[in-house]
């Protein structure tokens, strides 16, 4: 349970960090380390070089505008969770973040790190995908912006190149007329979810014009479904149940040591209708204000 | 080829320590092996059990999930730092003793640090908040009932000692 040896750099400037990464193809970036260090300790990963970005200036910022929330690479989950401005502009952030591991892990782990770690069992990749967010990355070749839908390639595999550092994640603001909700079921509080659902429902007047749900831990990738068709008429038990069946049919949930495919399908069914209802009610409440 | 060593300066319980460690030295191991502060216990070593929890700049973190080289520029508090200046038990430690909040004691350092930070943030937790405060720490002896009682007792002791 000790990591294999690796070389270590703790640069003071982004330029130096990018140069360090460019000089060693088998390098990993260390930010919070709450996912990386266990992987190293279990020797599931053994990079030649770790580039510790904790000494870089300016990356801990959370910049909130009416258009959205930009979370810097060194902003800890706990910082984002406690930002009332972030909560105001995009309430789904705090709703999901309180389910991210335990408070102790949230004190060190970073939201951006959790996203580019690309674990389909993690909450924030799904939140970024559902909201149509993006990640800004940079290498010695220059900066680029990766939209969420192009970010996740496979289990623990993102489209970041090995020489790139993720500098920030951008979560668009809650659209006019929309509501959001999040819920998940785990064996124990703070554990990885067996199934988690994030939902966004947007109303025009009384009518649902957009209903989408994102799924944690159900498939190998963060998955978002458009369930608008089922809820476009009225939102009631029957239409919510229909949306849940649509979700189960489209997702074909995976089985693993923690849950059979049938059990996970039942969780998808129950959580889809529960979370869509909560997002619908959230939208109604916001529109009534 | 011998492994490269890094000079690190760790501030633990108000004392500055200088030591040399390989980059892969976990903070938990640096505290125990290099600084001989064996109060911090190592359980699962992958962030699940909470036994190794220390305070980093006052916030509870898993010392097994931080490299010592990455913990420079921080102030670390271990269970050894929770006693009063005269060496007597701190309020959370005292509450554990009074409420029988431990049996074998292996998990206790992680609970004490977690609860110390928890009560600093929320001095009067409800019963549910007290339970939630320790949700990230595992104890295989007590069944948690007396630990929750100790959280509530510690809140009272802190109130008494500061008033």
Interface residues (C-beta under 8 A of the other chain):
Chain A: X1 X2 X3 X4 X5 X6 X7 X8 X10 X30 X33 X34 X37 X38 X40 X41 X42 X50 X52 X54 X55 X78 X101 X102 X103 X104 X105 X107 X108 X189 X190
Chain B: X3 X4 X6 X22 X23 X24 X26 X29 X45 X46 X47 X50 X53 X56 X59 X60 X61 X62 X64 X65 X66 X67 X69 X70 X73 X114 X132 X135 X136
